[in-house]
Amino acid sequence: MYRILKGKTLEKFTEKLKELNPDIIMNSNDRVFIILFEEEIIGYAVLGKDKILKDIFIKEERRYSSFGTRLIEFIKNYLSAKGVDEVYLDRYLENAIFFKKVGFKEWSGSLYKVDGLTAREKRKRDGVRSTVLSIGINIFLAGIKIFFGMLGKSKALVADGFHSVSDIVGSVVVLVGIYLGNKPADEEHPYGHGKLESIAGNIIGVILVITAYSLIVENVLDYFRETERLIPENITLVIVLISIAVKYVLYRYKYNIGIRIKNDAVLADAREHKSDVLSSVGVLVGILLSIYVNPIFDLLLSVVVGLIIGKEGLHIIFQTSNNLMDIQDRKLIEEVDNYVSSFGYIENAHDIRMKTSGNMVYLSLHIRLDGKMTIYEGHELSDDIKYSILNKFEDVGDVTIHMDCTI
């Protein structure tokens, strides 16, 4: 369990902290982050008002068990939620391997620095903002399409309106996926919660397929049930043109957001808008043919709309399922292979594998070293390679390296 001590709360714990480490460096204006294990303080970190990490300490018998790493990650997540983008480190605390592991890099003077802490929150805000906008626009479009479709005697427009209703449901799923998927990694979920975004995208695909099935079945049955065919009113053409224009702009906007923040759920929502554009074009053609050729085209184009929606739903399901099953990005793997091989000291890199969680990639690879190297030399080299990869490839969240040796 973690606690944040400041002000009067810090005063109450001061004696316990000094018992843990008599040389603790802190004052009353600092924030002290502590780890509690069965109500015992086993470690702390002191953060000054100037965002400088002044002191960090883990009880000796608890060291080398990742408690220090977890404490630093907790501080980073706390600062991120507060809108603080960077934290600094006094160089006197230097422990190069440990602080590189938790993201610190040499900055200037006597300080190290880790920044970009608010990237997750910004990614979440961008996704939420675009999705809330989608929900609002879809409510408006669904309402006018269903209303004017019924008023203007166009089954195809009514069908397109129910497609927009499914968009609303899908966008709500996306919103939930964004909130949950951007939660930071924890001890139960060391790779974060990013796969929830792919799951949300998968649900959108299923919703589209169900919507398509319902539309197709209903309109096929109507074909055999109805004897009188109604000619759609001209007002339905205006509504469809408005829908096409609005949905295309929304599709481009959400697609660009999804690409930038690398969010499967937002991209799935964008593709849903794209299917709305395509189905609305089909509705437009159907209404025109119904008015000027034969009313049967309105019904037939409703079925075509259903097929378009179903096709887009299946595409989304296959795409997001690939991400859930950790499809390998051959281009990235080749780039990592070439980069690692350029280091020297290693004979080759092989068995490079990747898994994804949201917008982050987690790599594992084997490197073959000279069998005469000591364990210490091999470990140092593998650490250098790991942190170089993390520095070079911004979407890589962590790297696990296995060392093989040549005899």
Steps between C-alpha positions, in 0.01 A plus 500: 500500500620852418433822689582863433603699806498878518428774752362376833484140376874514430565634851329192650726264304828694540629293792424170325680619188806600704498160667505343155785724383659754740661676200169576325503826304169686527326809632143592584420623148591170331273217394612160621378187321518186712451127447313322777523124541278362777491852652881517505678770298752319281601784271451866411579766242515874570379744235572870544275785387734564208415149365845369595522149645721571802524161667393140451549212741392136518552289810809285447329160525235617248744614231537326163127412506374781271363711786708800389376468142137476612541804724642712216223383265240595762652850525500537121134394478406737784674796333349412163149514648587841650607631157873508584700399194852454642690413816871554573756306697799617703810351339639406842235226508659355188447131449525487123343160438207553737410852392540418129263212560230736630546749215745767625750647253790741547371853463719791614717613786450276800162364391345203323154528350203290394228674300192422294307398813179661375506321163257232624260761638520705178435185295200427721366858470532499120319168476222604739448838332470351152267223621266733690478712184412184304223411744345847475509507119365144472206580727414794275541302176312194626210721605463691173554191282239288677252790528529620140532143374161415647352837398648477149405133449859370458584165657862538394534827693334346807746207475787747478363672810514176696859461377572834670332367817747209495775763461385659826519166682842435345631842606386440859695172495802691366467756780508225763795336321697825498443561872593147602769441236702805606531393861870464588667163544470340842627186671211291362531650150872568439439575132226751577133485396543596135349179360163624626512746209522210255220321686284814469576510127400135474168572670432779248555251218253256656241779544534588131458138389187460717359829364570388143332164555189665645473748211545235232247256652240772563520641149501160328183413694348837400564419136270198523247662736432831326281539193501882478832681450522861623705763316737689737459877540768743376578612857667162557764591240596812697533302824721239334730767352535662844583159650765424236676836549494490880604135523789536258645792698451304824663190348812694391522673839471179705725301269779760534455501880506119510819481291672766710418347839514140365171396654320197353165603647512851351608358162213250511261788574644692205445200270144486628455860381652399167242223465233764574630710211493202263155391612365857467632516144313176435187650654534809278520284189207289618277803564586653162421173322180461702378849406595490131496128409318265740418510876638147541855643493449662841445155649782336304749768600403444866634145459815635332548737795479200733764314300735801510456532876564125549815510287643791700411321826686186396802708393511664844471161676788349299721808548452531876523122548843507337613754759354291783696201369821708479550495123868564426600828334766370261624849414560591865667164571734549203587852618575374852710214357709738287539745788615236751735342247671837451629498860794268449606259777210271411500231232132534419154584631223245448158383621373858515139497616253774588173540687282809500296674766318809376756719325800335666715214374684254728797320344692185585812386312806278522856622443794270438819601684858378519504213750815643660310805625433516874140510624564858611624607153206331327253655742646848448486461123140375503399795721667743260313340209169509689516868591624591154194329348270683744664829401487428125146361471255722689212250480700223670403479867743231616756251366592157634834366378618139528873438460632200304868426472729357235726225632 
